[in-house]
Amino acid sequence: MAAKKTERLLNLVICLLATRRYLSVQEIREAVPGYTEDGPTEEAFRRMFERDKAELRELGIPLETGSLTAAFDDEPGYRIARRDYELPELVLEPDEAAALGLAARLWQSAPLAGATGSALLKIRAAGVDAPEASGALEPRVGASEPAFEPCLQAVRDRQVVRFGYRAMGRTAPEDREVEPWGVVSWRGRWYLVGHDRVRGQERVFRLSRVVGTVAAVGEPGAVVVPDGVDLRALVARTAADAPVTTARVRLRAGAGWALRREATATTPDGEGWDVVEVGYSDPERFADRVTGYGADALVLSPQDARDAVVRRLRALVDA
């Protein structure tokens, strides 16, 4: 927002808060700096005032409309009631404050950082300090999940989305059209829950497996979330039912001890190398682990795990 516009809106809020009665449009024009500058015409002023009213209401400021005195009964008057504008006293329990700190860290790493800053500013203005969240508990929306923002927007707008999706065990993505119900975090991963129009059933989609652009389809408000649906339970059930696949990973001697501890078999493979067999349920999450070992680990099979590691390494090279 331009500084000039911000100053004008602030002056308008101060003016409407300071009055106990409704002010006419002309009284507002005369009292608020920004409306009288440069001598705008009556028509230009009216358009500006209408835009400013809409802006204040969009910001959540309770702008009231009411009747004026008999002398001005041909048009409405405006004011902001202090009782509706001021925040009530905020008292947070320690666990509530900690949850607030976690949420703030999440949104700071997501595309909603602007809204987060505004919310935290209001809370701190009320005398409440949200503590910093522990790094071990810090939720993140990583660069590997660019689908997070458009999917969250679709949930808010109740709008159908279309995207490519690489299901577990498949090398090529498939087109999906989904009525989104919610975005859920489960064990460090983000999922979209909704009705898959292609399959004709409820489905859970890992956001890191979404390929390409998430496109909104149809009109906002078209999606209806079923009553009583438990999004977290759907995600938990899907994750628990995921089949386990065995990967063969070539490890340098002295490296990859976490994988070695989980291995069901270990076979020497030349000087200084071993091949271990490790079970996994999600190639993307497994690739995150293997990539961390750098040149000390090489996925031999299956192909979906190899492809997931290659995508991460290429992203590092591009960066």
Phi, psi and omega in degrees: 000134180296148183299322181295318180292319179301316179297319180295317180295321178297317177297323179295318179297315180299318180298314184285336174284329187282347184261146175265344180245170177285137179257141177286166179299318181293322177297320178295318180299321182284333187266335188261116173300137183114332176269337182262350181291143176062010176055057179297149178293165180301318181295317180295320178297316181299317179296317179297317181293321178297319178295320181293321177299315180297323180295316180296317180293325177293329177282356179089012180277126186284083179278117182267147174240133181206179183279145176269184175289174184302330183290338183233036187281004179270357179213158182283161174246169187224148173197169174237117180287125183299325182295329180272337185276321186286144175286140173290168178297131180256127177230117182248135171287160181305319181290327177292319178295321178295319178297322177297319178297319177297315181297319180298320178295321179298308185290336176293333180266356179253177182285012181254024185299325180297314178295324178298314181301319179295318181294315181294325178298317179295319182293317180291329177296335178274004176091015180251126177256121176276122182290157176290141179279150176296141180299330181292336181258002190291119176280148182222152168245104188277172179294341180282358181234060179294347179284351185301307185297308181295328178290319178295321177297319180295323177295316179296321183274354183053053185236139180294145178235154177231136181201164172273143185222127178263100182289159181298132181088357180246144180267334182253139178287155177241147177285132178233144174235119194231139169269103188285134177255328181180161175247128189233138172264130180217114177052047174084003180236157181250138184229146170257127179249135180182189179262118179277111181292331179291316180275338181075024183215166173291142183216158176241130184238126173287124184296330179289348178263357177289132184248131176079206187271140172268115185253133175284140183234135176077196186265146173299149179088001184280339184271133177243120179279128181300144178294137174078007181289134180255099186296316181295324179294322178297317179294316181298318180294320180295317180294323181290329183273000184294134180292151179262129179247149179260128177254147174252120185236130177269121184242140174288146179303134179085003181237161174068042185293329178297318177291322180297322180294330181270351188294140174269346178202145178225128182232127175300143183220071179085179186291118175080012181225152174225154172249121180248150176250121186231135177276147176208163179245344184223114182297327181292315179291321177297321179296325176301320181290313184293319182300330180296340179273357177060228184283359180273357182221138179223120178282123179270322180196160357280179188292324183295325177290320177300314181298321180296320178293318181299319179300319180292319180294321177295323178296323177295319179296316179298324181289000000 
